[in-house]
Amino acid sequence: MISMEQIEELEAFFRKTTIPKTIKLHGAITYHDVPKFVWENLAMLKDNSLTGLCAAVRFDDLLQLKKALKETNN
């Protein structure tokens, strides 16, 4: 289960990070409106609109995005 603390940590990271408009993850998935993806999914995770497997998948996508942004900024 994803805790509110984990969601808030991700939200804090994205608030202090420059989010690109487009990014490619996993060599195959291209997100074309990354800011919208980030903020909409964080909002849905916070208000429990996403639950179970759907929440886990979106949370993992956000973690992968965080990892990619950290690697790009190093």
C-alpha positions as CSV (number, residue, x, y, z in Angstrom):
1,M,0.0,0.0,0.0
2,I,1.2,3.5,-0.9
3,S,1.4,5.8,2.1
4,M,0.5,9.5,2.1
5,E,4.0,10.2,3.2
6,Q,5.4,8.5,0.0
7,I,3.1,10.5,-2.2
8,E,4.0,13.7,-0.4
9,E,7.7,13.0,-0.8
10,L,7.2,12.5,-4.5
11,E,5.1,15.7,-4.7
12,A,7.9,17.6,-2.9
13,F,10.5,16.3,-5.4
14,F,8.5,17.3,-8.4
15,R,7.8,20.8,-6.9
16,K,11.5,21.5,-6.7
17,T,12.5,19.9,-10.0
18,T,12.2,21.3,-13.5
19,I,9.8,18.9,-15.3
20,P,10.3,18.6,-19.0
21,K,7.4,18.8,-21.4
22,T,8.3,15.4,-23.0
23,I,10.3,12.4,-21.8
24,K,10.9,8.8,-22.9
25,L,11.0,6.1,-20.2
26,H,11.9,2.5,-20.5
27,G,13.1,3.1,-24.0
28,A,9.6,2.7,-25.3
29,I,7.1,4.9,-23.5
30,T,7.0,8.6,-24.4
31,Y,5.1,11.0,-22.2
32,H,4.2,14.2,-24.1
33,D,2.8,16.3,-21.3
34,V,4.9,15.3,-18.4
35,P,3.8,18.1,-16.0
36,K,0.1,17.2,-16.6
37,F,0.9,13.5,-16.1
38,V,2.7,14.2,-12.8
39,W,0.2,16.6,-11.2
40,E,-2.9,14.7,-12.3
41,N,-1.6,11.4,-11.0
42,L,-0.4,12.8,-7.8
43,A,-3.8,14.4,-7.2
44,M,-5.6,11.1,-8.0
45,L,-3.2,9.2,-5.6
46,K,-3.8,11.8,-2.9
47,D,-7.6,11.7,-3.1
48,N,-7.7,7.8,-3.5
49,S,-9.2,8.0,-7.0
50,L,-6.6,5.4,-7.9
51,T,-6.5,2.3,-5.8
52,G,-4.9,-1.2,-5.9
53,L,-3.0,-2.1,-9.0
54,C,-3.8,1.1,-10.8
55,A,-2.4,3.1,-8.0
56,A,0.7,0.9,-7.8
57,V,1.3,1.3,-11.6
58,R,1.0,5.1,-11.6
59,F,3.1,5.4,-8.4
60,D,5.8,3.3,-10.0
61,D,5.6,5.4,-13.2
62,L,6.1,8.5,-11.1
63,L,9.1,6.8,-9.3
64,Q,10.6,5.9,-12.7
65,L,10.1,9.5,-13.9
66,K,11.8,10.8,-10.7
67,K,14.7,8.4,-11.3
68,A,15.1,9.5,-14.9
69,L,15.0,13.2,-13.9
70,K,17.6,12.7,-11.2
71,E,19.9,10.9,-13.7
72,T,19.4,13.7,-16.3
73,N,20.2,16.4,-13.8
74,N,23.4,14.8,-12.6
